[in-house]
Amino acid sequence: DDWPSVQYQALEQLLYEGRRPDGSSLSALVHPCRKRPTTLASVAAEWLRFAFHDMATHNVDDGTGGLDGSLVYELERPENFGLGFNQTSSDFELFPNKLISRADVMSIGAIQAVATCGGPIIPFRGGRIDVWEAGGQGSPEPQHDIETLTENFRKQGFTKEEMIKLVACGHTMGGVRSADFPQLVAPNPSSSVTVITDFDTTQNFDNKVVTEYLDGTTQNVLVVSDNKTMVSDLRVFESDGNATMRALSDAETFQNECRDILGRMLDVVPKGVTLTDEITLMHEKVPYSGLAVEKDKLVFKAGLRLTQKVNTTPSTSRVVTMFWCDKYGPNKDCKSSTKSSPSVKTLLESPDLSPVTLNLGYYFVSYSFVVPITASESISQFWFEVDEADGSSATAYNKNGTNYIVDQDQLFFTPMLSTADMISNASYTKVYTNREGEAFYRSLNLVVAVRDDLSPSRVYADGHDAAVPFFPYAISGTVDFTMNDSMTSVDGYKFYQGVFNTTGTQVTLDIHADASGKTVTQEFVATSPLDSTVYIAPADVSTDKKSSVKAQSTSGAVSMVLRGGWTVSTLCAVVAGMAFSLHSL
Ligand code: HEM
């Protein structure tokens, strides 16, 4: 199957949509090249520096360290001192999940930071693996002499020339703070707000740090400070007689060299970690699909996300239709007719979209489908067609000609019947967290639907939550579900209930049912927003509209695991201008 894996698609969403499945936006924290309202520090600079310091513990000699998330346990060290690190750590803590490590979040954060301030698009590969403890020492400090600095970067895997590039590409954003380095930047005696002296005259990711250094106008205190012990940038920049700096004084060369060297920096991982292929923008994506029970009706919900060139809009006469086939009965696999429905909602993107996508020249247009389904016919496969209604022929979006196959209809999560309770942690002991004084935990009352003919011996879910404040550790556990007879079954589906507790904010579930020696699974289901999911009534179904695409024979077909993540309400919220971040909750 050449279609991207579930992990690829999850990483693709955080990188290109800049948000979690529930809509909480990472990009919105940094884009457009934001300053923190409190400290006036550049968020982008903090994020880029964070990734560098996490990477800097790499040791090429024994393959240990690298981008592995260890930095969050190293913030007490002098080399990682400062408010910027703590704020960045809390920016990132809500975004990791089972398939996206903290180290992947840091990399994506660094890439978005560079992109939103006018820098290059750094290629991203995922699959970094987190450690859950501090690693070795690593990050360079301004009082180090050039031999120490050169050896430090050699250990990270970089030559002297690469060290110069890395420092120049890093020190084009942000600056030095009086609170962190009073010996370099004098505090303001009449204010408690930290003074920040920027490395160059712009907040942007540009080569001013280089050109101002070369023409002698630089304000970079790591070059011009009277405290000659602390001028590490000067020592680094002139260590090859300024040859590398002169090469970087060409604006385009600077952007290209920074893309390459920062890309290499982000891919420094401990020995034994294999990164994924490069995560590229998907121009056709089904962000969610699956059966659901809503208002006592069995429905099938799916989304279609398409890209649209910036400064253009889709034609107002465009009609997007989902086609599908029955799984059972006389019309199985569209033997005699195909069912179809136009989208029930069209959603244009908010401006908080990932700067990476915007820099590529795209934004997204998403279409939602909710259609009634009967258990006796069910659904075996679906695909989409976009008709611009301008006389041209319709375009099919059918997963490279294979159609989207619904691999099972036996078991699915029912978000709208599930609830989340916030429970005060006063009496709650540290089962799920080691953080003192944790104020609340979330108790998720989860409901799944099981088809009658399955008769499972066990229904259970593996829950996972890595989005835990302060990163004590990820929460994982297995919940057994029991049948709830008091919930009336819907069209031959019975409901099972189970409870998962977490102090985190982003539980995902792999739901399983064991029956006759087999296990049926619904993989990587998001558990937000549950009962606050916006209800959208199912659309009318036609059986006469012709599709230009043929149904596939589904026997033996490669299947797509039903995926959760009911993002419909989220997308509505974004469209209504209510893009939210969980930080404000
Ligand atoms: C010789 C090696 C390096 C030394 C000694 C060094 C030192 C420093 C110091 C002292 C600061 C000021 C921090 C503060 O005031 O809190 C700083 C800021 C920064 N560094 Fe480096 N750095 C080095 C290499 C790098 C590299 C390789 C990168 C990234 C590729 C990088 C990215 C940054 C960024 C973005 C900031 C600004 C942070 C902000 O404004 O919040 N640095 N660095």
Residues whose N, C-alpha, C, O or C-beta is under 5 A from the ligand:
A	BS01	HEM	S42 A45 E46 L48 R49 F52 F81 G82 G84 P140 E141 P142 L149 L166 V167 C169 G170 H171 M173 G174 G175 V176 R177 D180 S232
